[in-house]
């Protein structure tokens, strides 16, 4: 009977020790996962913060002010040479973002678009994006409704599913006269986030504030939700 009691006691102690080890490993794994998630989140936020910084800098550029003012006195300023110089400056305004494939400044009251694609009218730019004429008014209305750097779902619906559109006003007034539009490549964003992920992190989902997914990294496309696949 003593042998049975001793064996039972040892078994109970071993089981208790094993359970405590498992729980400790779970806590350490959960903490490591949380730290990894926070690290990746901070790095992705830095990528988006670049766009916020670029937008703030463009608000201070003198030629942007002159163009949206609509003053006839500045018409001669924007001659062919100055327009060409401005187009050459566009990559500088974009900064070192690795996720933006196109940037455009829109001036609705002047019917002007200054973009990496050229100095165009608004309808010319929207045609280059393959926006049907029947959708152009809705797209412009959606862009003009932006209050800060935010997603433009109406424009996204007319573009490739591999594109995330972010727009922002370039004036801090109730009815801004200029806006910026960033076309973000979800493929580049997915590749960027995948490079940031440590080996211990199997997948990463980037979502909107309402919880809907924008994209998922680290898993095969076959396992992604249909609205998150590029």
Secondary structure, DSSP 8 states (H G I E B T S, - for coil): -HHHHHHHHHHHHHHHHHHHHHHHHHHHHHHHHHHHHHHHHHHHHHHHHHHHHHHHHHTT-HHHHHHHH--GGGGGGG-HHHHHHHHHHHHHHHTT-SSEEEEEEEEGGGTEEEETTEEE-HHHHHHHTT--HHHHHHHHHHHHT-SSSEE-HHHHHTS-TTEEEEEEESSSSTT-S-EEEEEEEHHHHHHHHHHHS-TT---EEEE-TTS-EEEEESS-GGGS-TTT--
